[in-house]
Amino acid sequence: MTPPSRPSDRNDEPARLQETERVQQTGGPGRGPMHSGLVGGKAMSFKATALRFLIGMRPERGAAVCVLAMALGSVVINAFGPKILGHATDLVFSGLIGARLPAGMTKAEAVAAARARGDDRVADMMAAMDLTPGVGVDFAAVAQVLALALAVFVVASALAWIQGYVLNDVVQRTVFRLRSDVEDKVNRLPLSYFDRQPRGELLSRVTNDIDNVSQTLQQTLSQMLVSLLTVLAVLSMMVWISPLLAVIALVLVPLSMWVTSLVMKRSQGLFIAQWRRTGTLNAHVEEAFSGHALVKVFGRSGEVEQVFEAENERLYEASFGAQFVSGLIMPIVTFIGNLNYVLIAVLGGLRVASGSMSLGDVQAFIQYSRQFTHPLMQVASMANLLQSGVASVERVYELLDAPEQAPDPVTPSPNGANGSGARHCGEVAFERVSFSYDPARPLIHDLNLLARPGQTVAIVGPTGAGKTTLVNLIMRFYELDSGRITLDGVDIATMPRGVLRGQIGMVLQDTWLFAGTIRDNIAYGRPGATEEEILNAARATFVDRFVRSLPEGYDTVIDEEGSNLSAGERQLITIARASLSDPALLILDEATSSVDTRTELLLQHAMAALRSDRTSFVIAHRLSTIRDADLILVMEDGAIVEQGTHDELLDRAGAYARLYQAQFNAALDAEPSLM
């Protein structure tokens, strides 16, 4: 169990994070509970990750062009709104000023009269206005302008709605494709990857991180696009109205961008740490819950809680730091935007007074300045979401970039090995096979073995001798270091894995059942099997005997753990599943080790029926269960030290005889205690 980190270790956060990102070098099955290793690598840059994701959206480029066109139309049309409203303001203001002037006077005479009084500013302002002395506000003209403004806003809103609808489809299709890529990738990963990877961490990447990517796209992509287009459109309108004020408004933009980039660089690492800590915590919780009974039995609940509290505290610190630092962007940009607003308001008022701008243009420019800074503030406020989303994308890409298993051959192999047709005979040969999980620790070296069709081959030996590894190599769960394994004379490395495994049935010590009916769990062995075939497999493996006693029969729903069935009943269902697949090669890995003696007899009868007319590899610790095997292999340290029948090996008085005698003596010693 991983000991909890002390509070003083929090100062070493970067070093600890690098350690959790290190790929474990010691692979192979059999990792203990509470394992804390993570698979990770060097963090990508924000730009590289974001660019790679955008390139991955190429299949949606047609819809993306539509989104861009709708957004551009909406923004451009909407950008004329303040200018139109400014014209309405000019009409009202001109009418109010004109109503105060004597009727019958011309505009030139009114301006000259103001200059004669010494009101040069008023004269300049009236000279720039379109007014008629003695005529008030033209409400009909104002109504027409307001109607035009309303039409502009309605059209812009309609285009924005269409843009949002299409963009939502783009986002969902992109996330759908990302999930599919992850699912396909998981199916192409070698078993060694899962040996090194905590399940909670992997689930966090596949679920939490992808969900975070989806939410980030939903919340930021539309706003980001509209904000950038709004900045360009509004800037164009500002330059049109007053180049001088536009330059003043632009002066503060580089300052905003500089401050934003500084904060984003600081928060990027914190968001990466946040999601890695989320994966670490999920891995710990998943392991603790899956081993809940053992944690209770050994009294380690306190230590598990300490580990959880320590990891939860680290996640809190990383999350708080990421959100706090990224949250500084919005207040800073808002402050800079307010400075910009004040400068424009003051300078605009002076220009109205001097007659170089109309009041409506100043009003429109102030609106544009707010529209100009608002998108910048929106982008700033989305920085934390973007950082979080890119951090999750990076973690998903780490999974997608993990080394894959060797691809299946594309050219047909001899003897039809590439097809899915006739059933194989089941002859298995190991020819000078060498394999190790870790190159520094050789396990199997130069192993030779021949299992003839229809034989039952039993594999015995101490723990760690390589028994399970031997059958894993037959399944091509791992690739050989050297040598080859053949099935009916065909090298299995030249066969597609699906074809190879379609000829093999496997029953493990740990039963695997999924949430569904008993019928569904049996039919999992061969999709498309008829009801009669399912029932025949159940009868042949003694499943039918206990299923008939259940109220719902074969429609009885079992949960993922099969907790409503006994261990023996669950094992019988897995044997029935293997029987239904009708394999040429059968692998039984400690299939009876966790059941009582009476149930074991039933299982042995079921497996005997299953082994008939097919080659079988049986891994067993109870030597009494494999006495009738055609060939018994005794393995020690990855090598076959003895092979023969039960009687032949006992006569040799070697390793097998010692194992058998040890079990026999242990059984005799245990008998008095049972009386």
C-alpha positions as CSV (number, residue, x, y, z in Angstrom):
1,M,0.0,0.0,0.0
2,T,1.3,3.5,-0.8
3,P,2.0,5.3,2.4
4,P,0.3,8.7,2.8
5,S,2.4,11.7,2.0
6,R,3.3,14.0,4.8
7,P,2.1,17.7,4.7
8,S,5.8,18.8,4.5
9,D,6.0,17.0,1.1
10,R,3.7,19.5,-0.5
11,N,6.7,21.8,-1.2
12,D,8.0,19.1,-3.5
13,E,4.9,19.1,-5.7
14,P,6.8,19.4,-9.1
15,A,9.1,16.6,-8.2
16,R,6.3,14.4,-7.0
17,L,4.3,15.1,-10.1
18,Q,7.2,14.1,-12.3
19,E,7.4,10.9,-10.4
20,T,3.8,10.0,-10.9
21,E,4.1,10.7,-14.6
22,R,7.0,8.2,-14.9
23,V,6.2,5.1,-16.8
24,Q,6.8,2.0,-14.7
25,Q,9.5,-0.2,-15.9
26,T,8.4,-3.3,-14.2
27,G,5.6,-4.9,-16.1
28,G,3.8,-8.2,-16.0
29,P,0.6,-9.3,-14.2
30,G,0.1,-9.7,-10.5
31,R,0.4,-6.1,-9.3
32,G,-0.8,-5.8,-5.8
33,P,-3.6,-3.6,-4.5
34,M,-3.1,0.1,-3.8
35,H,-0.6,0.4,-6.6
36,S,0.0,4.1,-7.3
37,G,1.9,4.1,-10.6
38,L,0.7,6.3,-13.5
39,V,1.5,6.3,-17.1
40,G,2.5,9.7,-18.4
41,G,5.1,11.6,-20.3
42,K,6.5,15.0,-21.0
43,A,3.8,17.6,-21.0
44,M,2.9,19.0,-24.4
45,S,2.8,22.7,-25.0
46,F,-0.6,24.5,-25.0
47,K,-0.2,25.5,-28.6
48,A,0.9,22.1,-29.9
49,T,-2.0,20.3,-28.1
50,A,-4.6,22.9,-29.2
51,L,-3.3,22.8,-32.8
52,R,-3.4,19.0,-32.9
53,F,-7.0,19.0,-31.7
54,L,-8.1,21.5,-34.3
55,I,-6.4,19.4,-37.0
56,G,-8.4,16.5,-35.7
57,M,-11.6,18.4,-36.4
58,R,-11.0,18.3,-40.2
59,P,-13.9,15.9,-40.9
60,E,-16.2,18.7,-39.7
61,R,-14.6,21.4,-41.9
62,G,-17.8,21.7,-44.1
63,A,-19.9,22.4,-41.0
64,A,-17.2,24.6,-39.6
65,V,-17.2,26.8,-42.7
66,C,-21.0,27.1,-42.2
67,V,-20.5,28.1,-38.6
68,L,-17.9,30.7,-39.6
69,A,-20.1,32.2,-42.3
70,M,-23.1,32.4,-39.9
71,A,-21.0,33.8,-37.1
72,L,-19.4,36.4,-39.5
73,G,-22.8,37.4,-40.8
74,S,-24.2,37.8,-37.4
75,V,-21.3,39.8,-36.1
76,V,-21.0,42.1,-39.1
77,I,-24.7,42.8,-39.1
78,N,-24.8,43.3,-35.4
79,A,-21.8,45.7,-35.6
80,F,-24.0,48.2,-37.5
81,G,-26.5,48.4,-34.7
82,P,-24.7,51.0,-32.5
83,K,-24.0,53.1,-35.6
84,I,-27.7,53.1,-36.5
85,L,-28.7,53.9,-33.0
86,G,-26.2,56.7,-33.0
87,H,-27.9,58.1,-36.0
88,A,-31.2,58.0,-34.1
89,T,-29.5,59.9,-31.2
90,D,-28.3,62.5,-33.7
91,L,-31.8,63.0,-35.0
92,V,-33.2,63.5,-31.5
93,F,-30.3,65.8,-30.4
94,S,-30.6,67.8,-33.7
95,G,-34.3,68.2,-33.2
96,L,-33.9,69.4,-29.6
97,I,-31.3,72.0,-30.6
98,G,-33.3,73.0,-33.7
99,A,-36.5,73.6,-31.6
100,R,-34.6,76.1,-29.5
101,L,-33.6,78.2,-32.5
102,P,-35.9,80.9,-34.0
103,A,-37.9,79.7,-37.0
104,G,-37.2,81.1,-40.4
105,M,-33.5,81.4,-39.6
106,T,-31.1,79.3,-41.7
107,K,-28.5,77.0,-40.2
108,A,-25.6,79.3,-41.4
109,E,-27.3,82.3,-39.8
110,A,-27.7,80.4,-36.5
111,V,-24.0,79.4,-36.5
112,A,-22.9,83.0,-37.3
113,A,-25.1,84.3,-34.5
114,A,-23.4,81.9,-32.0
115,R,-20.0,83.0,-33.1
116,A,-21.0,86.6,-32.8
117,R,-21.9,85.9,-29.2
118,G,-18.5,84.3,-28.6
119,D,-19.9,80.7,-28.3
120,D,-17.4,79.2,-30.8
121,R,-17.8,75.7,-29.4
122,V,-21.6,75.8,-29.8
123,A,-21.2,77.2,-33.2
124,D,-18.8,74.4,-34.2
125,M,-21.2,71.8,-32.8
126,M,-24.2,73.2,-34.7
127,A,-22.1,73.4,-37.9
128,A,-21.4,69.7,-37.7
129,M,-25.1,68.9,-37.0
130,D,-27.9,68.3,-39.6
131,L,-30.6,70.7,-38.1
132,T,-33.2,73.1,-39.2
133,P,-33.9,76.1,-36.9
134,G,-37.4,76.1,-35.5
135,V,-38.0,72.4,-36.4
136,G,-38.2,69.9,-33.5
137,V,-37.6,66.1,-33.4
138,D,-38.6,64.2,-36.5
139,F,-40.2,61.2,-34.7
140,A,-41.1,59.5,-38.0
141,A,-37.5,59.5,-39.0
142,V,-36.5,58.3,-35.6
143,A,-39.1,55.5,-35.8
144,Q,-37.7,54.4,-39.2
145,V,-34.2,54.3,-37.8
146,L,-35.3,52.3,-34.7
147,A,-37.2,49.9,-36.9
148,L,-34.0,49.4,-39.0
149,A,-32.0,48.8,-35.9
150,L,-34.6,46.2,-34.7
151,A,-34.4,44.4,-38.0
152,V,-30.6,44.3,-37.8
153,F,-30.7,42.8,-34.3
154,V,-33.3,40.2,-35.3
155,V,-31.4,39.1,-38.3
156,A,-28.1,39.0,-36.3
157,S,-29.8,36.9,-33.6
158,A,-31.3,34.5,-36.1
159,L,-27.8,33.9,-37.7
160,A,-26.3,33.5,-34.2
161,W,-29.0,30.8,-33.4
162,I,-28.2,28.9,-36.6
163,Q,-24.5,29.2,-35.9
164,G,-25.0,27.8,-32.4
165,Y,-27.1,24.9,-33.6
166,V,-24.5,23.9,-36.3
167,L,-21.6,24.4,-33.9
168,N,-23.3,22.1,-31.3
169,D,-23.4,19.4,-33.9
170,V,-19.7,20.0,-34.8
171,V,-18.8,19.7,-31.1
172,Q,-20.8,16.6,-30.4
173,R,-19.5,14.8,-33.5
174,T,-15.9,15.8,-32.6
175,V,-16.3,14.4,-29.1
176,F,-18.1,11.3,-30.5
177,R,-15.1,10.7,-32.8
178,L,-12.7,11.2,-29.9
179,R,-14.5,8.7,-27.8
180,S,-14.4,6.2,-30.7
181,D,-10.7,6.8,-31.2
182,V,-10.1,6.1,-27.5
183,E,-12.2,2.9,-27.6
184,D,-10.4,1.7,-30.7
185,K,-7.0,2.6,-29.1
186,V,-7.9,0.6,-25.9
187,N,-8.6,-2.4,-28.1
188,R,-5.2,-2.1,-29.8
189,L,-3.2,-1.6,-26.6
190,P,-1.1,-4.6,-25.4
191,L,-1.9,-6.3,-22.1
192,S,1.3,-5.0,-20.7
193,Y,-0.1,-1.4,-20.8
194,F,-2.9,-2.4,-18.5
195,D,-0.5,-4.2,-16.2
196,R,1.2,-0.9,-15.6
197,Q,-1.8,1.4,-15.6
198,P,-4.1,1.7,-12.6
199,R,-7.7,1.2,-13.7
200,G,-9.0,4.3,-12.0
201,E,-6.5,6.4,-13.8
202,L,-7.4,4.9,-17.1
203,L,-11.1,5.3,-16.4
204,S,-10.5,9.0,-15.5
205,R,-8.9,9.6,-18.9
206,V,-11.7,7.8,-20.8
207,T,-14.6,9.4,-18.9
208,N,-13.7,12.5,-16.8
209,D,-11.2,14.0,-19.3
210,I,-13.3,13.5,-22.4
211,D,-16.3,14.9,-20.6
212,N,-14.2,17.9,-19.6
213,V,-13.2,18.3,-23.3
214,S,-16.8,18.2,-24.3
215,Q,-17.9,20.8,-21.8
216,T,-14.9,23.1,-22.7
217,L,-15.8,23.0,-26.3
218,Q,-19.5,23.7,-25.6
219,Q,-18.7,26.6,-23.3
220,T,-15.8,28.2,-25.2
221,L,-15.7,27.4,-28.9
222,S,-18.8,29.4,-29.8
223,Q,-17.9,32.4,-27.6
224,M,-14.3,32.3,-28.7
225,L,-15.2,32.4,-32.4
226,V,-17.8,35.2,-31.9
227,S,-15.5,37.2,-29.7
228,L,-12.6,37.2,-32.2
229,L,-14.9,38.1,-35.0
230,T,-16.6,40.8,-32.9
231,V,-13.2,42.3,-32.1
232,L,-12.4,42.6,-35.8
233,A,-15.8,43.9,-36.8
234,V,-16.0,46.4,-34.0
235,L,-12.4,47.6,-34.6
236,S,-13.4,48.3,-38.2
237,M,-16.4,50.4,-37.2
238,M,-14.3,52.3,-34.6
239,V,-11.7,53.2,-37.3
240,W,-14.5,54.3,-39.6
241,I,-16.0,56.6,-36.9
242,S,-12.7,58.0,-35.5
243,P,-9.2,56.7,-36.3
244,L,-7.8,58.7,-33.4
245,L,-10.0,57.2,-30.8
246,A,-9.5,53.8,-32.3
247,V,-5.8,54.1,-31.8
248,I,-6.3,55.1,-28.2
249,A,-8.5,52.1,-27.7
250,L,-6.0,49.8,-29.2
251,V,-3.1,51.1,-27.0
252,L,-4.4,49.1,-24.1
253,V,-5.0,45.8,-26.0
254,P,-1.3,44.7,-26.0
255,L,-1.2,45.4,-22.3
256,S,-4.3,43.1,-21.8
257,M,-2.8,40.4,-23.9
258,W,0.5,40.5,-22.2
259,V,-1.0,40.2,-18.7
260,T,-3.3,37.4,-19.9
261,S,-0.4,35.4,-21.4
262,L,1.6,35.7,-18.2
263,V,-1.3,34.4,-16.1
264,M,-2.1,31.6,-18.6
265,K,1.5,30.3,-18.6
266,R,1.4,30.2,-14.8
267,S,-2.0,28.4,-14.7
268,Q,-1.3,25.8,-17.5
269,G,0.9,23.7,-15.3
270,L,-1.6,23.9,-12.4
271,F,-4.4,22.6,-14.6
272,I,-2.3,19.7,-15.8
273,A,-1.5,18.9,-12.2
274,Q,-5.2,19.2,-11.3
275,W,-6.3,16.5,-13.8
276,R,-3.4,14.2,-13.0
277,R,-4.3,14.5,-9.3
278,T,-7.9,13.7,-10.3
279,G,-6.7,10.5,-12.0
280,T,-4.5,9.5,-9.0
281,L,-7.4,10.0,-6.6
282,N,-9.8,8.0,-8.9
283,A,-7.2,5.2,-9.1
284,H,-6.9,5.1,-5.3
285,V,-10.7,5.1,-4.7
286,E,-11.3,2.4,-7.4
287,E,-8.6,0.1,-5.8
288,A,-9.8,0.7,-2.3
289,F,-13.4,0.0,-3.2
290,S,-12.6,-3.1,-5.3
291,G,-10.6,-4.4,-2.3
292,H,-13.0,-3.2,0.3
293,A,-13.4,-6.5,2.0
294,L,-9.6,-7.1,2.3
295,V,-9.1,-3.6,3.6
296,K,-11.6,-4.2,6.4
297,V,-10.2,-7.7,7.2
298,F,-6.6,-6.4,7.6
299,G,-7.7,-3.3,9.5
300,R,-6.2,-0.9,7.0
301,S,-9.1,1.4,6.7
302,G,-7.3,4.1,8.6
303,E,-4.3,4.0,6.3
304,V,-6.6,4.0,3.2
305,E,-8.4,7.1,4.7
306,Q,-5.0,8.8,5.2
307,V,-4.0,8.1,1.6
308,F,-7.3,9.5,0.4
309,E,-7.0,12.6,2.6
310,A,-3.5,13.2,1.4
311,E,-4.4,12.8,-2.3
312,N,-7.7,14.8,-1.8
313,E,-5.6,17.6,-0.2
314,R,-3.2,17.6,-3.2
315,L,-6.1,17.7,-5.6
316,Y,-7.6,20.6,-3.6
317,E,-4.4,22.5,-3.7
318,A,-3.9,21.9,-7.4
319,S,-7.5,22.8,-8.3
320,F,-7.5,25.9,-6.0
321,G,-4.3,27.1,-7.5
322,A,-5.4,26.6,-11.0
323,Q,-8.8,28.3,-10.6
324,F,-7.4,31.1,-8.5
325,V,-4.5,32.0,-10.8
326,S,-6.7,31.8,-13.9
327,G,-9.4,33.7,-12.1
328,L,-7.1,36.7,-11.9
329,I,-7.4,37.3,-15.6
330,M,-11.0,38.6,-15.6
331,P,-10.5,41.3,-12.9
332,I,-7.3,42.6,-14.5
333,V,-8.8,42.8,-18.0
334,T,-11.9,44.4,-16.6
335,F,-9.8,47.1,-14.9
336,I,-7.9,47.8,-18.1
337,G,-11.2,47.9,-20.0
338,N,-12.6,50.5,-17.6
339,L,-9.5,52.7,-18.1
340,N,-10.1,52.5,-21.8
341,Y,-13.8,53.5,-21.3
342,V,-12.9,56.6,-19.3
343,L,-10.3,57.8,-21.8
344,I,-12.7,57.4,-24.7
345,A,-15.6,59.1,-22.8
346,V,-13.4,62.1,-22.0
347,L,-11.8,62.5,-25.4
348,G,-15.1,61.9,-27.2
349,G,-16.8,64.6,-25.1
350,L,-14.1,67.1,-26.1
351,R,-14.4,66.2,-29.8
352,V,-18.2,66.7,-29.6
353,A,-17.7,70.1,-28.1
354,S,-15.2,71.0,-30.8
355,G,-17.6,69.9,-33.5
356,S,-15.3,67.3,-34.9
357,M,-17.7,64.5,-33.9
358,S,-21.4,64.2,-33.5
359,L,-23.0,63.1,-30.2
360,G,-24.4,60.0,-31.9
361,D,-20.9,59.0,-33.1
362,V,-19.5,59.4,-29.6
363,Q,-22.4,57.3,-28.2
364,A,-21.8,54.6,-30.9
365,F,-18.0,54.7,-30.3
366,I,-18.5,54.2,-26.5
367,Q,-20.8,51.3,-27.3
368,Y,-18.2,49.9,-29.6
369,S,-15.5,50.4,-27.0
370,R,-17.5,48.3,-24.6
371,Q,-18.2,45.7,-27.3
372,F,-14.5,45.8,-28.1
373,T,-13.3,45.1,-24.5
374,H,-16.2,42.7,-23.7
375,P,-15.0,40.0,-26.1
376,L,-11.5,40.4,-24.7
377,M,-12.9,40.0,-21.2
378,Q,-14.8,36.9,-22.4
379,V,-11.7,35.4,-23.8
380,A,-9.9,36.1,-20.6
381,S,-12.7,34.6,-18.5
382,M,-12.6,31.5,-20.7
383,A,-8.8,31.1,-20.1
384,N,-9.3,28.8,-17.1
385,L,-11.8,26.6,-19.1
386,L,-9.4,26.5,-22.1
387,Q,-6.4,25.6,-19.8
388,S,-8.5,22.8,-18.1
389,G,-9.8,21.5,-21.5
390,V,-6.4,21.4,-23.1
391,A,-4.9,19.7,-20.1
392,S,-7.6,17.0,-20.5
393,V,-7.0,16.7,-24.2
394,E,-3.3,16.3,-23.5
395,R,-4.0,13.4,-21.1
396,V,-6.3,11.8,-23.7
397,Y,-3.5,12.2,-26.3
398,E,-1.1,10.5,-24.0
399,L,-3.4,7.5,-24.1
400,L,-3.8,7.7,-27.9
401,D,0.0,7.9,-28.3
402,A,0.8,4.9,-26.1
403,P,2.7,2.1,-28.0
404,E,0.3,-0.4,-29.5
405,Q,0.5,-4.1,-30.0
406,A,2.0,-5.4,-33.2
407,P,-0.7,-5.1,-36.0
408,D,-2.2,-8.2,-37.5
409,P,-0.8,-9.5,-40.7
410,V,-2.4,-8.3,-43.9
411,T,-1.3,-11.1,-46.2
412,P,-2.9,-14.6,-45.8
413,S,-1.0,-17.2,-43.9
414,P,-0.7,-20.8,-45.1
415,N,-3.3,-23.4,-44.2
416,G,-6.0,-20.7,-44.1
417,A,-4.8,-19.3,-40.8
418,N,-6.1,-15.9,-41.8
419,G,-9.6,-17.1,-42.3
420,S,-12.4,-17.7,-39.8
421,G,-13.5,-21.0,-41.3
422,A,-12.9,-24.6,-40.2
423,R,-12.1,-25.5,-36.7
424,H,-8.4,-26.3,-36.1
425,C,-7.2,-29.6,-34.8
426,G,-5.5,-28.1,-31.8
427,E,-1.8,-29.1,-32.0
428,V,0.3,-26.6,-30.2
429,A,4.1,-26.4,-30.4
430,F,6.5,-24.2,-28.5
431,E,9.8,-24.0,-30.4
432,R,12.7,-22.4,-28.5
433,V,10.5,-19.8,-26.9
434,S,12.0,-17.1,-24.8
435,F,10.0,-14.4,-23.0
436,S,10.4,-11.9,-20.1
437,Y,8.3,-9.1,-18.7
438,D,11.4,-7.2,-17.8
439,P,14.6,-7.6,-20.0
440,A,16.7,-7.5,-16.8
441,R,14.8,-10.5,-15.3
442,P,14.5,-13.4,-17.8
443,L,11.5,-15.7,-17.2
444,I,11.1,-18.3,-19.9
445,H,14.2,-19.3,-21.9
446,D,14.6,-21.7,-24.8
447,L,11.3,-23.6,-24.0
448,N,10.2,-26.5,-26.3
449,L,6.8,-28.2,-26.0
450,L,4.4,-30.2,-28.1
451,A,0.8,-30.7,-27.2
452,R,-1.0,-33.1,-29.6
453,P,-4.6,-32.7,-30.7
454,G,-7.1,-33.9,-28.1
455,Q,-4.5,-34.1,-25.3
456,T,-5.0,-32.7,-21.8
457,V,-1.8,-31.0,-20.8
458,A,-1.6,-30.0,-17.1
459,I,0.8,-27.4,-15.9
460,V,1.9,-27.4,-12.3
461,G,4.6,-25.7,-10.3
462,P,5.2,-23.2,-7.6
463,T,3.9,-19.7,-7.7
464,G,5.8,-17.5,-10.2
465,A,7.1,-20.4,-12.2
466,G,5.5,-19.1,-15.4
467,K,2.4,-21.3,-15.7
468,T,-0.1,-18.5,-16.5
469,T,2.5,-16.8,-18.6
470,L,2.7,-19.9,-20.7
471,V,-1.0,-19.8,-21.6
472,N,-0.9,-16.0,-22.0
473,L,1.7,-16.5,-24.7
474,I,-0.6,-19.0,-26.5
475,M,-3.3,-16.3,-26.5
476,R,-0.8,-13.7,-27.8
477,F,-1.5,-11.5,-24.8
478,Y,2.2,-10.8,-25.0
479,E,4.7,-11.1,-27.8
480,L,7.7,-13.5,-27.7
481,D,11.2,-12.3,-27.3
482,S,12.4,-15.1,-29.6
483,G,11.2,-18.5,-30.9
484,R,7.7,-19.2,-32.1
485,I,4.5,-20.9,-31.1
486,T,2.5,-22.8,-33.7
487,L,-1.1,-23.9,-33.9
488,D,-1.5,-26.8,-36.3
489,G,1.8,-25.9,-37.8
490,V,1.0,-22.3,-38.4
491,D,3.0,-19.6,-36.5
492,I,0.4,-17.8,-34.3
493,A,2.3,-14.5,-34.9
494,T,1.1,-14.7,-38.6
495,M,-2.5,-15.2,-37.6
496,P,-4.9,-12.4,-36.8
497,R,-5.5,-12.2,-33.1
498,G,-9.2,-12.5,-33.5
499,V,-8.9,-15.7,-35.6
500,L,-6.5,-17.2,-33.1
501,R,-8.6,-16.4,-30.0
502,G,-11.7,-17.5,-31.8
503,Q,-10.2,-21.1,-31.7
504,I,-9.5,-20.8,-27.9
505,G,-11.8,-21.1,-24.9
506,M,-10.6,-19.8,-21.6
507,V,-11.9,-20.4,-18.0
508,L,-10.1,-18.4,-15.4
509,Q,-9.9,-18.6,-11.6
510,D,-11.6,-15.2,-11.3
511,T,-15.0,-15.4,-12.9
512,W,-16.1,-12.5,-15.1
513,L,-19.8,-11.9,-15.4
514,F,-21.5,-8.8,-16.7
515,A,-24.8,-7.2,-15.6
516,G,-27.5,-9.2,-17.6
517,T,-29.4,-12.4,-17.6
518,I,-27.8,-15.9,-17.2
519,R,-28.7,-16.6,-20.8
520,D,-26.9,-13.4,-22.0
521,N,-23.7,-14.4,-20.0
522,I,-23.6,-17.8,-21.5
523,A,-24.4,-16.5,-25.0
524,Y,-21.4,-14.2,-24.7
525,G,-19.2,-17.1,-25.8
526,R,-20.7,-17.2,-29.3
527,P,-22.8,-14.3,-30.6
528,G,-25.8,-15.5,-32.6
529,A,-26.1,-18.8,-30.9
530,T,-29.6,-20.3,-30.9
531,E,-31.6,-20.9,-27.8
532,E,-31.2,-24.7,-28.2
533,E,-27.4,-24.3,-28.5
534,I,-27.3,-22.2,-25.3
535,L,-29.4,-24.8,-23.5
536,N,-27.2,-27.7,-24.7
537,A,-24.1,-25.9,-23.4
538,A,-25.8,-25.3,-20.1
539,R,-26.9,-29.0,-19.7
540,A,-23.5,-30.3,-20.7
541,T,-21.8,-28.2,-18.0
542,F,-24.4,-28.7,-15.2
543,V,-25.6,-25.1,-15.3
544,D,-29.2,-26.2,-16.1
545,R,-29.5,-28.1,-12.8
546,F,-29.4,-25.0,-10.6
547,V,-30.9,-22.5,-13.1
548,R,-34.1,-24.5,-13.2
549,S,-34.5,-23.9,-9.5
550,L,-34.3,-20.1,-9.9
551,P,-37.6,-18.2,-10.1
552,E,-36.7,-16.5,-13.3
553,G,-34.7,-19.4,-14.7
554,Y,-32.4,-18.3,-17.5
555,D,-33.9,-14.8,-17.4
556,T,-32.5,-14.3,-13.9
557,V,-30.6,-11.0,-13.9
558,I,-27.2,-11.1,-12.2
559,D,-25.1,-8.1,-11.4
560,E,-21.5,-7.4,-12.5
561,E,-20.1,-9.3,-9.4
562,G,-22.6,-12.1,-9.7
563,S,-23.3,-11.6,-5.9
564,N,-26.7,-13.4,-6.2
565,L,-24.9,-16.6,-7.2
566,S,-22.5,-18.8,-5.4
567,A,-18.8,-19.0,-6.5
568,G,-19.4,-22.5,-8.0
569,E,-22.5,-21.4,-9.9
570,R,-20.6,-18.4,-11.3
571,Q,-17.8,-20.7,-12.4
572,L,-20.2,-23.2,-14.0
573,I,-21.6,-20.3,-16.1
574,T,-18.1,-19.4,-17.3
575,I,-17.5,-23.0,-18.3
576,A,-20.9,-23.1,-20.1
577,R,-19.8,-20.0,-22.0
578,A,-16.5,-21.6,-23.0
579,S,-18.4,-24.7,-24.1
580,L,-20.8,-22.8,-26.3
581,S,-17.8,-21.2,-28.2
582,D,-16.8,-24.8,-29.2
583,P,-13.0,-24.0,-29.2
584,A,-10.3,-26.2,-30.6
585,L,-8.1,-25.3,-27.7
586,L,-9.2,-25.0,-24.1
587,I,-7.3,-23.2,-21.3
588,L,-8.4,-23.8,-17.7
589,D,-6.5,-21.5,-15.3
590,E,-7.1,-22.6,-11.7
591,A,-10.8,-22.9,-12.5
592,T,-11.7,-24.9,-9.4
593,S,-9.4,-23.4,-6.8
594,S,-12.0,-21.2,-5.1
595,V,-14.8,-23.7,-4.6
596,D,-15.7,-26.4,-2.1
597,T,-14.9,-30.1,-2.7
598,R,-18.5,-31.0,-3.7
599,T,-18.8,-28.2,-6.2
600,E,-15.3,-29.0,-7.5
601,L,-16.6,-32.5,-8.4
602,L,-19.4,-30.9,-10.5
603,L,-16.9,-28.5,-12.1
604,Q,-14.5,-31.4,-12.9
605,H,-17.3,-33.3,-14.6
606,A,-18.3,-30.2,-16.5
607,M,-14.7,-29.6,-17.5
608,A,-14.2,-33.2,-18.5
609,A,-17.1,-32.9,-20.9
610,L,-15.7,-29.6,-22.1
611,R,-12.2,-31.1,-22.7
612,S,-13.4,-34.0,-24.8
613,D,-12.3,-33.9,-28.4
614,R,-10.1,-30.8,-28.0
615,T,-6.6,-29.9,-26.7
616,S,-6.7,-28.6,-23.2
617,F,-4.2,-26.7,-21.0
618,V,-5.0,-27.0,-17.3
619,I,-3.2,-25.0,-14.7
620,A,-3.8,-26.5,-11.3
621,H,-2.4,-26.4,-7.8
622,R,-4.5,-29.3,-6.6
623,L,-2.6,-32.2,-8.1
624,S,-5.4,-34.6,-7.4
625,T,-7.5,-32.8,-10.1
626,I,-5.0,-33.5,-12.9
627,R,-4.0,-37.2,-12.3
628,D,-5.8,-38.2,-15.5
629,A,-4.0,-35.7,-17.7
630,D,-2.3,-37.0,-20.8
631,L,0.7,-34.9,-20.1
632,I,1.8,-33.1,-17.0
633,L,4.4,-30.3,-17.2
634,V,6.3,-29.3,-14.1
635,M,7.6,-25.7,-14.3
636,E,10.2,-24.0,-12.2
637,D,11.6,-20.5,-12.9
638,G,10.1,-20.4,-16.4
639,A,11.5,-23.8,-17.5
640,I,9.9,-27.2,-17.8
641,V,11.9,-29.4,-15.5
642,E,9.8,-32.5,-15.8
643,Q,7.0,-33.9,-18.1
644,G,5.1,-37.1,-18.3
645,T,2.0,-38.8,-17.0
646,H,1.0,-38.8,-13.3
647,D,2.4,-42.3,-12.7
648,E,5.6,-41.7,-14.7
649,L,6.4,-38.6,-12.7
650,L,5.7,-40.2,-9.4
651,D,8.1,-43.1,-10.3
652,R,10.9,-40.6,-11.1
653,A,10.6,-39.2,-7.5
654,G,11.5,-35.7,-8.8
655,A,10.0,-32.3,-8.5
656,Y,6.4,-33.5,-9.2
657,A,6.7,-36.3,-6.7
658,R,7.8,-33.8,-4.0
659,L,4.9,-31.5,-4.8
660,Y,2.4,-34.4,-4.7
661,Q,3.9,-35.8,-1.5
662,A,3.7,-32.3,0.1
663,Q,0.0,-32.0,-0.7
664,F,-0.7,-35.5,0.3
665,N,1.0,-35.1,3.7
666,A,-0.7,-31.8,4.3
667,A,-4.1,-33.4,3.7
668,L,-3.3,-36.2,6.1
669,D,-2.1,-33.7,8.7
670,A,-5.2,-31.7,8.4
671,E,-7.6,-34.6,8.9
672,P,-7.5,-34.9,12.7
673,S,-8.2,-31.2,13.0
674,L,-11.4,-31.7,11.0
675,M,-12.7,-34.4,13.2
